[in-house]
Amino acid sequence: MNGRYASIGFLAAVGSRGAIAACAILCTVGLAFSQSHREGTIVTFDAPGAGTGLYQGTIAYSIGPGGTIAGDYQDSSGVWHGLLRTPDGTIIERNQASCSQGYPGTSINPAGAMIGFCADANSVYHGILRAPDGAITRFDAPGAGASAGQGTFTAWPNGINPAGAITGDFLDANNVYHGFLRSPDGAITRFDAPGAGTGPFQGTLVSLFQPASSGGINDEGEITGTYVDGNNIVHGFLRPRDGVITTFDAPGAGTVTGSLPGTYPAGINAAGVIAGAYFDNGILGHGLLRARDGAFTAFQVPGAGLGPFQGTVALAINPEGTVTGNYVDANGAFHGYLRTPDGAITKFDVPGASTVAGEGTLPYSINAAGVIAGYYFDKNNVVHGFLRFP
């Protein structure tokens, strides 16, 4: 397991891929079932070649405006492969090289450019860009470490925008995180949030960070993410196109040193509204919206548990301001929800999803049409992709 996950110190009962990785995980694609009424219509799928062992299978991470999905699957040997699912349901493996560590299909833009990251034979991570024509470019942020567990990581499910700008973070030789922006011409700019810590596994993150996703880039080139200060407290930041970073903390966010409470942005739409979560001193998750003017709205999904690592997390927001994410019930199981701009919340579960602790339904992204993509654990601990149509 990569040091970025091992360093966090807890499994995410709030929907992080790190938790899944810590358990062992992944994906599957193909046929399934649908269900309609108040829960909308849900379609499940599995990638050809996806494993059917414990925590193997198919994961959908990012859905484009037309319904194309980027994700990955783990085969029966534990090897990861990137995948693209077209709107007609065709699934294509989208990386020429497999990945024993890393996630080769994390985000996709409207043009069909897909990003991810993979480890080499020395367990050093590198960014991957797959152009719409299939050409693959490997890239490294300047200053990225070259030891096992270090390197370059791309953000998901919001890591590439329509112009082709990519964001993520890198872990340097001292195991400190720094954010980066890769422009469409390939130039990479490093950035650090004011107040970011300089100790091991502290710093600025735009890729995944437990217990929630930690950022992305919008159509305007604005980036949001987290930084971990010298006391291991997590804060949010916003980096506009001019590069002048604003930091922020949600009211009620925890401040207990060392327990990793705080503010976790997950995505930003073109209107500058940030969706994410904050964790209080009891490590209870609360859904969070931050408007462009800095106003915060917190929310809980009815039925969310009120204990540590329970509560509500927002993971994605579409151009209209509709949010999706997951909530963790009192038994520790994951469930999906949809929150419209007027605050109305619809809960949903994929039929057949497990209801035991650490498993269940995990939405990950939503497009302008309100179609949600994600993954779920079945009752045999196999992972499958799903789509939810309004």
N, C-alpha and C positions, 0 to 999 in steps of 0.2 A: 504493500500500500504506500502510495506517495506521501512524502513528509507533510505536504500541505494539509492532508486529512488527518494523519496521525497526530499532528500537533494540536488539533483543536481539542481533543480530550473527551469528546462525548459524541454518541450517536445522535443524529438529528431526528428526534421524534417530531420533526416539523418539515419533513419533505426534502431534505437535501440529498443530492446524488452522492455526497460523501458518505452519508449513512448507508446508502445502498452499496457503495463500493466497500465500505467497512464490513458490511454483511457478506458481501461477495457478488453480485448482481447480473442481471440484464435481460434481454428483449426477444420478440417473436412476431411475425406478420402474416396476414393472409385473409382469412374468412372470419366471420363471426356472426354476430347477431345484431339486431337493432332493437331499440325500444323507443317508444314515443309516448307522449303526454306531457306532464309537467316537467319531466326530466329531459325533454328534447329527444333527439335520436342519437343513439350511441352505436358506433361501428368499431369493432376491434380488429386488429391485424397482427400478423407475424411475418417476419422476414424469412424467406427460404434460407435454410441453413442455420437458423437460430437454434441454440441449444434448448433442451427441455429439462435440464437438471436444476438443482437447487439454485435459485437466484440468477439463472441464465434467462435469455430471451431477448425481447425487442423493446427499445425505448424511443418514443417520439419526443423531440425537444422543441423544435421551432417550426411554425407554420407560416407560410407566406400568404400574401393577399389572395392568390388564386387557389390556395389549398394545397400547394406542394409542401411536403414535410421533410425536414432533415432530422436525422437521428442516428442511432447505431444499434448493433446487435452483437451479442456474445454467442459464439458457437460452442459446441459441446466440448471443445478443447480449452475453453477459456480465452479465446482470442477475440478481440473486438474488430468490427468492421463498420465503416460508415455506410449509411443508407439514405436513399432519397425515395420518397413515395409520391408518385404523381397523382393528380386529382382523380384519375380513373382507377386508382388502386394498384397500378404497376409499381413494383418495388425493385429498385436498382441498387446494387452495391456501388458506392461512390468513392471508394479509395482504392488505389492500385496496390497499396501495401496494407497489410493487416497490422494490428496494434495490440501487443500483449499488455500494454499499460497505456492509459489515456482514453480519450473519447474523440474518435475521428469525425463525428458529425454533430456539431453542437448548435449551429445557427445557419440560416439561409436568408438571402435577400430576394426582392422581387425578380431580379434578373436570373436567379438560379445559382448564384455564387454561394458556395458552402464553405464553412470553416470548421476547424476542430484542432485537436492537439494530440500528439502521440509521443511515446518514449522510444528512444533508440536502444541498441543492444546494451548500452551502459546505463540505462534507466534515466537518461537526460531527456527532458521534454522539449518539443519543438512545435511551433504553430504550423497549421496546414491551411492552405487556401486552395479550393478546387474551383476553377473557373467554369462557367456554363458549358464551354466546349470540352471539358474534361481535363484540361491541363492542370497539373498539380504543382504548387509552389510551396516549398518548406521555408519557414522564416524564423529568425531568432531576434528577440529584442536585444539591442546593444546593452551589455552589462549583465545579461542572464548568466547564472551560474552553470558550471559544466560538470558538477558532481551529481551522483544519483539522487533523484527526487527534485533536483533544481531544473531551471529552464523557463520556457515560455508557455503560457496558458491563455487560451482564448475564452471570452465570456460566452455564456449561453443563458437563455435562448435568444438574447438580444445583442449579439456581439458584432454583427455586421449590418450596416445601413444600406439604403438603396444606392448611394453613390459608391459603395464598395469600401468605405472606411471601416476599419476593424479596431476593436478595443479588447483589452485583456490585461493581464499582469505578468510579471516575471519574478522569479525567486533568484536573488543574486548569490554570490559565493559565500556570503555571510548569513544566508537564509532569511534575508529581509525582502519583503514584497514591494514592488513598484508598479504603478500603472503604466500602460503604453497606449498610444494611438498610432495605428498604421494607416497612412493615407493611401488612396487608390494607386498612386505611383510607386508605392513600396517604401516611402520614407517613414521611419519610425521615430516618434517623439516620446520620450519618457516623461512622466509626471509623478509628483508626490503631493499628497494632501498636507496642508499645514497641520502640524501636531501629530503626524504619523510617527509611531515608535520606530526605533532602529534596532531593537533586539530581535532575536530569532523568532521567525514567524509572526512578526509585527509588520507594520507598514501599510501600503495602499493596495487595495484589491478591487478588481472589477470582474474577475472570474468567480467561480463558486467559492463560497465560504460558509461553513456551518454557523448557525443552524438555518440559514436561508440563503437564497441566491443573493449575489451582491452587486448587481448592476448591469449596465449595458449602454448602448448608444442609440440616439433617435435619428430621425430623418434630417434634423438640423445640425447634427454633429455634436450635440450636447451629450456628455457622459455623466452617468451617476454610478456610485459605488460606495464602498466602505473603506474606512481606515481603522487600524488597531493602534491605540496609543501605547505609551510605555507602561501603563497599568493593565494592559489587556482588556480595555474597555473599547467597544466598537461604536463608531460614529459614521454618519452619512456625509457624502460630499456631492457637489454638483460642479462639473467642469464645463463651462460654456465654450464656444468656439474660440474666444479670445484667450483661453487658457487660464483665466483668473478663477481660482477655485474657491467656492463657498462651502463651508462645513456646516453641519446642522445635527441637532439631536431632537428626537421626538419628545414631547412632554410625556413624562412617565417612564422614559427609557431608563434601564437600570444603570447603576454606577458602582456596583460592588466590584472591587478590584479582583481580577483574576478569574472571574466566573464567566466571562464573555457575554455579559448582557449588552444592551445597547440598541442601536438603530441600524437596520439592514435594508437599504434600497434594493429593489430587484429589477425594475425597468422604468423607462421614461418614454412618454409618447411625444408626438410632434408639438403638442400644446404645452409641453414642459411639465406635465403632471407626473410625479414620481409615485410608483406603487412599491410597497415592500412591507416591512414589519418592524416592530420594535419588541424587545424582550425586557421585561421589568426585572426587578431584583429577585423575584421568585422564579425567573426563567420561564415565565408565561408569555406566549406569543400573542401579539395584537396586530391585526391588519392595519395598514397605514397608507394614507394618501398625503402627498405634499404638493400643494398648488404652486404655480410659478411665483406667486407673490409670497410664498413661504408659509401659508396657512396649512395647518395639519388637520386631518380627519382620521380618527381611529375608529375601528369597528371590530366586533366579534360576531362570528357566525353562530346563530342559535344552535345549541347542542355541543359546542366546543368544550372540551375539558378545561378545568381551571387549575390544574396542577403543573409542576415543572415539566417543560418540554411539550406541553399541550397548548391549546389555544388556536389562533388563526394566523396564517401567513398569506400575503398577496405575492404572487410570483410574476404576473404579467398584466399589462394594461394596453388596450387597443386605442386607435385614434379617437374613438367616441368617448373614451373614459370608462369603458366596461372592463372590469377586473376579474381575473380568475386566480385561483390558488387552492390551498388545501387547509383543512382544519383537522385537528387531532382531538378525538373524543376522550372521555374519561378512562377508557380502556387502552388508549395509546394507538388506536387505529386511525388511518388517514381517510378522509372523505373530500370530494371536490365541491366547489361552489362557484357561482357566478354572481357578481355584484354589479348592477347597472348604475349609471350615473346618478339616479335619484335615490340610491341607497338600498333598493330592493335586492334581497339575496335569495337565490335559488340553490338548494343543495342537490348534489347528485352523486351516485355511485355507479360504477360499471357493474352490470349484472354479472354475478359470479366472482366478484372481487373478494379477496380475503377480508375478514373483519378482526383479525388478531393484531396485537400490538406490533407496531413497526411496519405494517403492511396495509394494503387497501388501494384507494384511488388517488392518483397524484397528477392533476393537471399541470401543464408547464407553460403553455403559450396560448394566445388568442389572436385571431386576425381581425381585420376591419369588419368582416361579415359576421363576427361573433362565433366563429368555429374554433373550438378548443382542441388542442392536441396534448397528449400526455401518455402516461403508462399506468398499469395497475398490476398488482400481484394477485395471482389466482390462489385457490386454496391448497395448491401443491407447491407454492412458493416459486412458480415460474412467472416471468414478467412478460407482458404483452403491451403493444401500443394500442391507443384508442383515439378516436375522433368523436367529439360531441357537436352535433349540429343543432342550431336553435329550434 
